[in-house]
């Protein structure tokens, strides 16, 4: 018997995914020549390769190709949302700080909860609304100094980054509406391909050094492709608002890695607000586990309730 329940496994995946996402800022700060569009191109290209390797490894070439073809309109729409997130996030990072890029992403749980309520008619537990509100307040507090210094190029970067939480919320609703009967791993592949093709004309001629290509390969494989696949798998067992809330770990950890690895020193507000965010995440999950335990006790031993 597995030591972890389905919900606990999904929870673990949704801790690993944003942790991997959070390394983007610090790695891009160590690039030599690659900038903007070229960064997005290489990252998306390597992400497509990573997802293709996983699909072929699991299903074989013929079956993987058929899986991608059968993704249908849902897969294409999800792929387009992934494309928007891939493109806008990296371009925003090249125009403003890691903290300023990530602050605009903090609205994703609110947008997701609202769309889940409107589109999916999903009842949002009060504890989740409270956790979202607490996390949002904590993130605003984290970057209050950075927000006060926004202007010019930084503002453009944040406006571009604003497309990320919108696309993220829409994508999560698409994933949840698709249900467990549709494999949406190909959507991540399609999003990576769309992004690479879209960026190539703007990135040409390519100027990245071998050092840059190596770093961007790490981003494409381990910061983008793999964690996005983990998120797709986790959404089968977690609610859309819950996934969005756990994704805020990226917002918390990203500035920390940028501080430790690239010298972007966070303000005191970052540390205080980060504590609020972490507390909101932990308390929400503790409440979810207690609710799950109570349902399991009611249903009976050996039966795992749905969440």
Secondary structure, DSSP 8 states (H G I E B T S, - for coil): --SS-HHHHHHHHHHHHHHHHTTHHHHHTT-SS--HHHHHHHHHHHHHHHHHHHHHHHH-HHHHHHHHHTTHHHHHHHHHHHHHHHHHHHHHHHHS-HHHHHHGGGGHHHHHHHHHHHTS-----HHHHHHHHHHHHHHHHHTHHHHHT--THHHHHHHHHHHHHHHHHHHHHHHHHH-TTS--HHHHHHHHHHHHHHHHHHH-S----HHHHHHHHHIIIIIIIHHHHHHHHHTTTS-HHHHHHHHHHHHHHHHHHHHHHH-----HHHHHHHHHHHHHHHHHHHHHHHHHHHHHHHH-TT-----
